[in-house]
Amino acid sequence: MKKLLFACCSALWMLTSCSGPKEVYGDPATTAKGAVPAEQLLSRLEGKDSLVVKVEGKVTEVCQTKGCWMDMDLGNGQSMTVRFKDYGFFVPMNGAGRTVVVDGVAKIKTEDVAWLRHKAEDAGAPAEEIAKITEPRKSVTFLAKGVVFEP
């Protein structure tokens, strides 16, 4: 009986540890439960100023200065800039390509030229490309209280 119990516990441990640990940044209570796919975010935002939501999607870019923002693919040729509540945490700078869940508030807003240039500089864009940014841009933004990187 002890051998059977040990074998079952060992198998369970192996199954749960193979996927690796999830990385949580910001609010430690953040989980992936209840997240909507990034592709559905725009339709859920329709007609609203903002939306408290959890969103799951792929990271396309991360601030290379210190991980203070990231972009997520919305699946329609657009991306969403994710910033972190109270500038209270950062994410890994090598997070591009990984699946994440962000928990917080999504908004559609106009990003000013100064922010767009700052973001391009953080991303390592050349000066010529930064100089071409001359107009504000309407886009989806997200203020995250927590981020979960999937293993």
N, C-alpha and C positions, 0 to 999 in steps of 0.2 A: 504494500500500500504506500509506504514512504517513497519507494522508487517511482511509482506511478505519479504521485503528487509532485515529486522533484522533476520528473520528465515533463509534466504538464506546465509547471512553472517555468522551466527552462525554455520550452517552446514558446510560451507567451512572451517571455522576456526577449527572445530572439526576434520575434515578429514585430514587437513594438520598437525595438532599438535599431532595426535595419533601416528604417526610413530616416533616421537622424533626428536630432532635436530641432524644433522650430525656434526661430530667433524672434524675440519680442522686444521692440523698442518703444519707449514712451510708457503709456499706461500698461502696467503688468497684467491687468484684467482683460486686455484685448485678446480676442479669439477670432477664429475664422467663421464661427457659427453664424449663420444668417446673412453671409455676404452675398451680394448680387454680382453677376459678371459685369465687367467694365463696359461691355457692349450694350448693356441695358441702362446705363446711367443717364444718358441724354434723354431718353424717353421718360424716365422717372422724374427728371428735373423739369420737364415741359410744363410751363405755366406757373412755375414756382421761383421764388427768389433764391431759396437755398433748400437743402435737404440733408437731414441727419441720416447717415447711411454707412454701411460697411460695403466696400467695393473690392472685388478680387480681380487682379489683372497682372500683366507683365510690365516690369520696369524697363523702360527704354533708355533712360539716361539718369545719372546721378551727379550731383555737384561734385566736381573733382577738387574743390578747395578743402571741404571738410564734411561732405555728406549732408548739407543743410537743406537740400530739396531734392526731389526726384520727379521724373516724368513717367507717367503710365500710359500705355497704349489703350485707347478707347475702342479699337477695332474698326474704325471707320475712316482711317487716314488722319484722325486727330489724336492729340495726346492731352493729358491733364497734368498740370503741375501740382505736386503735392508738397506742401510746406508743413512744418511741425509746430504744434501748439506751444506758444510762449518761447519758441526757439529752445525748447527744453531738452531736446535730444536730436541725435543725428543718426543716419543710417550708413551702412558700409558703402564705401566709394566703389566697390567692385560688384554692386548689386544689379547692374544692368543685365537683362535677360532672365532674371529670376521672377518667380510668381510671388506676389504679396497680397495681403489683405490690409487695407487701410480703414481705420475707424474714425469717423469725424463728420465734418460738414462740407458738402459740395456746393459750389456756387458758379454761376456764369457771371463773369465780370470783365471789365476792360483793364488790361494790364498796360501800364504806362511805359513809355520809351526807356526811361531810366531803369526800371526793373528788367525789361527785356534785354537791355545792354548788359546789365549786371549779370543776369543769368547766362548770357552767351559767353561772357568773360569767365565765369565760374566753370563753364563747360569746356573751356580751352579753345574757343573760336578765335581765328586770327583777327587782327585789328581791322582788316578790310571788310570782313563779314560783319563785325560789330558796327562799323560806321554805316553800313547799309540799313541798319534798323532806325527808321525815321518816323514810323507811325505806330500808335497804340494798337493793340490787338485784343479783340473780344475772344475769350477762351474760358474753358472750364478750369476752375481752381479747386483745391481741396486743402482744408486745414485738418490735419490728422492729430488725434490725441494718442493714437497708438498704431503701430505697424507690426504685422506678423510676416516674416519671411518664411515661406514654405521650404522644407528641406529639399 
